[in-house]
Amino acid sequence: MNNSYKSVMFVIADDWSRIARCYGNDIIRTPRIDEFAERGVVFDYGFCTSPSCAVSRACILTGQHSHTHGQYGHCHGIHGFRTHENMQSVPKILKAHGFATACIGKKHVEPKSVYPFDYEPRVDARSPVDVADKIREFLQQNDNTPFYLHIGCSYPHRAGKGFGNDRQHAGIEPNPYSPEEIIVPNFLPDVPAVREDLADYYESVSRWDAVVGAALDALDASGRADETLVFVTTDHAMPFPGAKASSFDSGHHCPLLIASPTQKHHGHHNQALVNWVDFCPTMLDWCGVSHPDGDDTLPGRSLLPILEDDSPHPGDGQWEETYYSHCFHEITNYYPYRVLRGRKYKYVRNLAYQLETPLPSDLFRSISWTAVRDDNIQNLGERKREEFVHQSREALFDMESDPAESNNLIDNPELQDTINDMRRKVIEFRQKTKDPWLEQSFQEGETQPFFRQ
């Protein structure tokens, strides 16, 4: 091993909310994630850019928002969305600088020309044994080369109407939860079907924990942990109505843990508002590689300067707001929105507010939403079902007093200065990132003409 190397291991779940003991959930069993939290940094305000599987992964790897990179929705099957060919990505950039690149498990982005991984083995992405075997194989084959290792686990994504916990995977032991013991979040109705669904989800989260542990053990056994920046995170939050593929923080507010071998301050919680588009510049910064189009072409920025900052407002208050951008999930799930999330207030601009909020197919078929439909449940926890299904053109939420986003303050006369300022910032963000949906806003009389170059 060459100690001058700097490498990255990125371990990503599929649909994991901030359900871990290191995030204050005393019911869930996540021992390996919690051990990792003790030697790394836990971000309390990490937000995925778009709460959709393929879209989020493209945001992570390109460092661009969904309306910029062009992977507007899923890439598989009938959906067929593709990242623009002119986009750069972490594996493409690092590969060009001599790094070995691997994607073990779920990738879910296309085309290969934008995401040219050297090593993409067939693997059971729900098996800690299989995942660890492939990690060891990749690291042994590249023992004298810096690397980018992307590990895409399939937990805790749904499998059928549940989470597939009855299926066998090497290295996984049954780890069930009782429906009575789990915690029902503030945006779901507390009914037996939802509790049953959540108990199944909790077990899937614990299975994800086993995969995280196996990946960390494989890295440690390779002797290369002392050169490797490690991420443990997710594409977006839990696969339940009002979370995944929605503008609510229940879909965007996600777990993020990072450990650097050079850090001196361990186990603390970072309060910066960070975004998944910050990952690409962070990884390039760690590896000492510049973006070929210029680092200033990325909307995000490196987290390394604030990694050990545990102040209430890290970076001298420069991490107090961030943006979300979403267009599609599946091709049938068109519901674009742009959001500015501040520490207190959150401004939402729904660009297709005339439509009903569409649900991803796995959520629509879930036992939770089936119970909502069959039993005509009108209160989704603290949210009204009608206000979820038919959303307003604009919304402002006070995230401190109303974390469930149940009370839209957009017409509050005392908050119009705040609203106008956030509205202006969202327009400027969209212009800077060359949002094609600006044409729609122009036709509605909201903006001046803006043409994508």
C-alpha positions in Angstrom: 0.0 0.0 0.0 1.1 3.5 -0.8 0.3 5.8 2.1 0.3 8.8 -0.2 -2.9 7.5 -1.8 -6.3 9.0 -1.0 -9.3 6.8 -1.8 -13.1 6.9 -1.3 -15.6 4.2 -0.2 -19.2 5.3 -0.7 -21.8 3.0 0.9 -25.3 3.9 0.0 -28.7 2.4 1.1 -31.9 2.3 -0.9 -34.7 4.3 0.8 -33.2 4.7 4.3 -34.6 7.4 6.7 -32.8 8.7 9.7 -33.7 5.6 11.6 -30.6 4.6 13.7 -29.7 4.9 17.3 -27.1 7.6 16.4 -30.1 9.6 15.2 -32.0 9.1 18.5 -34.2 6.1 17.6 -33.9 3.7 20.6 -36.0 1.0 19.0 -33.9 0.2 15.9 -31.0 -2.2 16.1 -28.1 -0.6 14.1 -24.9 -1.5 16.0 -22.5 -1.2 13.1 -23.8 2.1 11.9 -23.7 3.4 15.4 -20.1 2.2 15.8 -19.2 4.0 12.6 -20.9 7.2 13.9 -18.6 7.1 17.0 -15.5 7.3 14.8 -16.9 9.6 12.2 -19.2 12.6 11.9 -23.0 12.5 12.0 -24.7 15.2 9.9 -28.1 16.2 11.5 -29.2 18.2 8.5 -28.3 16.2 5.4 -30.8 16.5 2.5 -31.0 14.5 -0.6 -31.4 16.7 -3.7 -34.2 14.6 -5.1 -36.1 11.9 -3.3 -36.0 9.4 -6.2 -33.6 6.5 -6.6 -31.9 7.0 -10.0 -32.2 10.8 -9.9 -30.5 11.1 -6.5 -27.7 8.8 -7.5 -27.0 10.9 -10.6 -27.0 14.0 -8.3 -24.5 12.3 -6.1 -22.1 11.2 -8.9 -22.3 14.3 -11.1 -22.6 16.9 -8.4 -25.5 18.5 -10.4 -29.2 18.9 -9.7 -31.7 16.7 -11.6 -32.9 19.5 -13.9 -29.2 20.0 -15.0 -27.8 16.5 -15.3 -30.8 15.2 -17.3 -31.4 12.0 -15.4 -34.9 13.2 -14.7 -36.2 9.9 -13.5 -35.6 6.1 -13.5 -33.3 4.7 -16.1 -34.5 1.1 -16.1 -37.4 -0.6 -18.0 -40.0 1.6 -19.6 -38.7 4.7 -18.0 -35.5 5.2 -19.9 -34.2 8.5 -18.6 -30.4 9.0 -19.1 -27.9 11.5 -17.8 -26.8 13.9 -20.5 -23.7 12.6 -22.3 -21.8 15.8 -21.7 -22.0 15.4 -17.9 -18.9 14.6 -15.8 -19.1 12.1 -12.9 -17.0 11.0 -10.0 -16.0 7.7 -11.6 -15.3 9.3 -14.9 -13.1 12.1 -13.5 -11.2 9.8 -11.1 -10.7 7.1 -13.7 -9.1 9.7 -15.9 -6.7 10.4 -13.1 -5.6 6.8 -12.6 -8.1 5.7 -9.9 -9.6 2.2 -10.0 -13.4 2.5 -9.9 -15.9 -0.1 -8.8 -19.7 -0.3 -8.4 -20.7 -3.2 -6.3 -24.5 -3.7 -6.1 -27.1 -1.2 -7.2 -25.9 1.5 -9.7 -29.2 2.6 -11.3 -27.7 5.4 -13.5 -27.0 5.5 -17.2 -25.3 5.7 -19.6 -22.0 3.8 -19.1 -20.1 6.5 -21.0 -20.9 9.0 -18.1 -20.4 6.3 -15.4 -17.5 4.2 -16.6 -16.9 1.9 -13.6 -14.0 -0.6 -14.2 -15.5 -3.3 -12.0 -19.2 -4.1 -11.9 -19.6 -7.7 -10.7 -22.9 -9.5 -10.4 -23.7 -9.6 -6.7 -26.6 -10.1 -4.2 -26.8 -6.5 -3.0 -28.7 -7.7 0.1 -26.1 -10.1 1.2 -23.2 -8.9 3.5 -21.2 -12.0 2.6 -21.5 -11.5 -1.2 -20.8 -7.7 -0.9 -17.7 -8.2 1.3 -16.4 -10.9 -1.1 -16.5 -8.5 -4.0 -15.0 -5.7 -2.1 -12.0 -7.9 -1.1 -11.7 -9.0 -4.7 -11.6 -5.5 -6.1 -9.1 -4.2 -3.5 -6.8 -7.2 -4.0 -6.8 -6.6 -7.7 -5.9 -2.9 -7.2 -3.7 -3.0 -4.2 -1.3 -0.4 -5.5 -3.9 2.0 -7.0 -6.1 4.7 -5.4 -9.7 3.8 -5.8 -13.3 5.0 -5.8 -15.5 2.1 -4.4 -19.3 2.6 -4.7 -21.4 0.1 -2.8 -25.1 0.2 -3.6 -27.1 -1.9 -1.1 -30.7 -2.9 -2.0 -31.9 -2.5 1.7 -34.3 -1.2 2.8 -36.1 -0.9 -0.5 -39.5 -2.6 -0.8 -39.7 -6.0 -2.4 -43.2 -6.7 -3.4 -45.9 -5.4 -1.0 -43.4 -5.7 1.9 -39.7 -5.7 2.2 -38.7 -9.2 1.2 -37.5 -10.1 4.7 -38.7 -13.7 4.2 -36.1 -14.2 1.5 -32.7 -15.8 2.2 -29.4 -13.9 1.7 -26.0 -15.1 2.8 -25.0 -13.6 6.1 -28.4 -12.4 7.1 -30.2 -13.7 10.1 -33.9 -13.0 10.9 -34.2 -9.9 13.0 -37.9 -9.1 13.3 -39.7 -6.3 15.1 -43.1 -6.2 16.7 -45.6 -3.8 15.2 -46.3 -2.5 18.7 -42.8 -1.4 19.4 -42.0 0.7 16.3 -42.4 4.5 16.1 -45.0 5.8 13.7 -43.7 9.1 12.1 -45.8 12.3 12.2 -46.9 11.9 8.5 -48.5 8.4 8.7 -51.7 7.3 10.3 -51.3 5.1 13.4 -53.3 2.1 12.3 -52.4 -1.6 12.4 -51.5 -1.9 8.7 -49.1 1.0 8.9 -47.5 -0.5 12.0 -47.1 -3.8 10.3 -45.5 -2.2 7.3 -43.1 -0.2 9.5 -42.1 -3.2 11.5 -41.1 -4.9 8.2 -39.2 -1.8 7.2 -37.3 -1.7 10.5 -36.1 -5.2 10.0 -34.9 -4.2 6.5 -33.0 -1.3 8.1 -31.3 -3.7 10.5 -30.3 -5.9 7.5 -28.8 -2.9 5.9 -26.8 -2.4 9.1 -25.3 -5.8 8.5 -24.2 -4.9 5.0 -22.6 -1.7 6.3 -20.6 -3.7 8.9 -19.4 -6.2 6.3 -18.2 -3.4 4.0 -16.3 -1.7 6.8 -14.7 -4.9 7.9 -13.6 -5.7 4.3 -12.0 -2.3 4.0 -10.3 -2.7 7.4 -9.0 -6.1 6.5 -7.5 -4.7 3.3 -5.2 -2.5 5.2 -6.3 0.6 3.3 -8.7 2.2 5.7 -6.0 4.8 6.7 -6.2 6.3 3.2 -10.0 6.1 2.7 -12.7 8.7 3.1 -15.9 6.7 3.9 -19.5 7.8 3.4 -22.5 5.9 4.8 -25.8 7.4 3.5 -28.8 6.8 1.3 -30.3 7.9 -2.0 -33.4 9.3 -0.2 -35.7 8.6 2.8 -38.3 5.9 3.5 -40.6 4.3 0.9 -43.9 5.5 2.4 -46.5 7.9 1.2 -45.5 11.5 2.0 -41.8 10.6 2.1 -40.2 9.1 -1.0 -40.8 11.1 -4.2 -42.3 14.0 -2.3 -41.2 17.6 -1.4 -41.6 17.0 2.3 -38.6 16.7 4.5 -39.8 13.2 5.4 -38.5 12.3 1.9 -35.5 14.7 1.8 -34.1 14.8 5.3 -31.7 11.8 5.3 -28.9 10.1 7.3 -25.3 11.0 6.4 -22.2 9.8 8.2 -18.7 10.5 7.1 -15.4 9.3 8.5 -12.0 10.6 7.5 -8.8 8.9 8.5 -7.2 12.3 9.2 -9.9 13.7 11.4 -9.1 14.4 15.1 -12.6 15.1 16.4 -14.8 12.0 16.5 -18.4 11.1 17.2 -19.9 14.5 17.1 -23.0 15.8 15.3 -22.6 18.4 12.6 -25.3 21.0 12.2 -24.6 22.3 8.6 -27.4 22.1 6.1 -25.8 19.9 3.5 -26.9 18.5 0.2 -26.2 15.5 -1.9 -24.7 17.7 -4.6 -21.9 18.5 -2.0 -20.7 14.9 -2.2 -18.9 15.2 -5.6 -16.8 18.2 -4.7 -16.0 16.6 -1.3 -14.7 13.5 -3.0 -12.7 15.4 -5.6 -11.3 17.6 -2.8 -10.2 14.6 -0.8 -8.6 13.0 -3.8 -6.8 16.2 -4.8 -8.5 16.2 -8.2 -10.1 19.3 -9.9 -13.3 19.1 -11.9 -12.5 19.2 -15.6 -15.1 21.8 -16.3 -13.9 23.9 -13.3 -14.8 23.5 -9.7 -17.0 26.6 -9.9 -19.4 24.8 -12.4 -20.7 22.7 -9.5 -23.6 24.0 -7.4 -22.2 22.2 -4.3 -19.0 22.6 -2.3 -16.6 20.4 -0.3 -17.6 19.3 3.2 -14.0 18.7 4.2 -13.5 22.3 5.6 -16.4 21.9 8.0 -16.2 18.1 8.7 -15.1 18.6 12.3 -17.0 21.8 13.0 -19.6 21.0 15.7 -20.8 24.6 16.2 -24.5 25.4 15.9 -23.8 27.3 12.7 -20.8 25.6 11.0 -18.6 27.5 8.6 -19.3 30.8 10.2 -23.0 30.6 9.2 -22.3 29.7 5.5 -24.3 26.5 5.6 -27.7 27.8 6.6 -29.8 26.9 3.5 -29.9 24.5 0.6 -32.0 23.6 -2.4 -34.0 20.6 -3.6 -35.0 19.9 -7.2 -37.3 17.1 -8.4 -38.9 16.3 -11.7 -39.9 12.6 -12.0 -39.7 9.4 -10.1 -41.1 6.8 -12.5 -42.2 8.1 -15.9 -45.8 8.1 -14.6 -44.8 10.2 -11.6 -44.4 13.7 -13.0 -44.5 16.2 -10.2 -41.7 18.8 -10.5 -40.9 21.2 -7.7 -38.1 23.4 -6.5 -37.4 24.1 -2.9 -35.3 26.4 -0.7 -34.8 24.9 2.7 -33.5 27.3 5.4 -32.9 26.4 9.0 -36.3 27.8 10.1 -38.4 28.3 6.9 -38.9 26.2 3.9 -40.2 27.6 0.6 -41.8 25.2 -1.9 -42.7 25.9 -5.6 -44.8 23.2 -7.1 -44.4 23.5 -10.9 -47.3 21.1 -11.7 -49.6 21.9 -8.7 -52.7 21.4 -10.9 -52.0 17.6 -10.8 -52.7 15.2 -8.0 -49.6 14.1 -6.2 -48.6 10.8 -7.9 -47.3 7.9 -5.9 -44.5 5.6 -7.0 -45.9 2.2 -7.8 -44.3 0.5 -4.8 -45.9 3.0 -2.5 -49.3 2.8 -4.1 -49.3 -1.0 -3.7 -48.0 -0.9 -0.2 -50.1 -2.2 2.7 -49.9 1.3 4.2 -51.5 3.2 1.3 -53.9 0.3 0.6 -55.2 0.7 4.1 -55.5 4.5 3.5 -57.5 3.9 0.4 -59.6 1.0 1.6 -60.5 2.6 4.9 -60.8 6.1 3.5 -58.4 7.5 6.1 -58.3 11.3 5.9 -55.6 12.2 8.4 -52.1 11.1 7.5 -50.7 11.7 10.9 -50.5 15.5 11.3 -51.1 16.1 7.6 -54.5 16.1 5.9 -54.8 13.6 3.1 -56.4 16.2 0.8 -53.6 18.6 1.3 -51.1 15.9 0.4 -53.0 14.8 -2.7 -53.7 18.3 -3.9 -50.9 20.6 -3.1 -50.7 24.4 -3.5 -48.7 26.3 -6.1 -46.5 27.7 -3.4 -45.9 26.8 0.3 -44.0 28.2 3.2 -43.5 26.0 6.3 -42.0 26.9 9.7 -39.8 23.8 10.2 -39.2 24.6 13.8 -42.8 24.8 15.0 -44.3 22.6 12.3 -41.9 19.8 11.3 -44.7 17.8 9.7 -45.3 20.6 7.2 -49.0 20.7 7.9 -49.6 24.4 8.0 -49.0 26.4 4.8 -48.0 30.0 5.7 -47.8 31.3 2.2 -50.6 33.9 2.7 -49.4 35.0 6.1 -49.1 38.8 5.8 -46.4 39.0 8.4 -44.1 36.7 6.4 -44.3 38.3 3.0 -40.8 39.7 3.1 -39.4 36.3 4.0 -41.5 34.7 1.2 -40.5 37.2 -1.4 -36.8 36.8 -0.5 -37.0 33.0 -0.7 -39.0 33.2 -3.9 -36.4 35.4 -5.5 -33.6 33.1 -4.4 -35.3 30.1 -5.9 -35.6 31.9 -9.3 -32.0 32.9 -9.1 -31.0 29.3 -8.3 -33.0 28.0 -11.3 -31.4 30.5 -13.6 -27.9 29.8 -12.4 -28.4 26.0 -12.9 -30.2 26.5 -16.3 -33.5 24.9 -15.3 -35.5 24.0 -18.4 -38.7 24.4 -16.4 -38.1 28.2 -16.3 -40.0 28.3 -19.6 -43.1 27.2 -17.8 -42.5 29.8 -15.1 -42.1 32.4 -17.9 -45.4 31.4 -19.5 -47.1 31.8 -16.1 -45.7 35.3 -16.0 -43.4 34.5 -13.1 -40.0 35.3 -14.7 -38.4 36.9 -17.7 -37.5 34.8 -20.7 -34.5 32.6 -20.0 -33.0 30.3 -22.6 -30.9 27.3 -21.8 -27.5 27.5 -23.6 
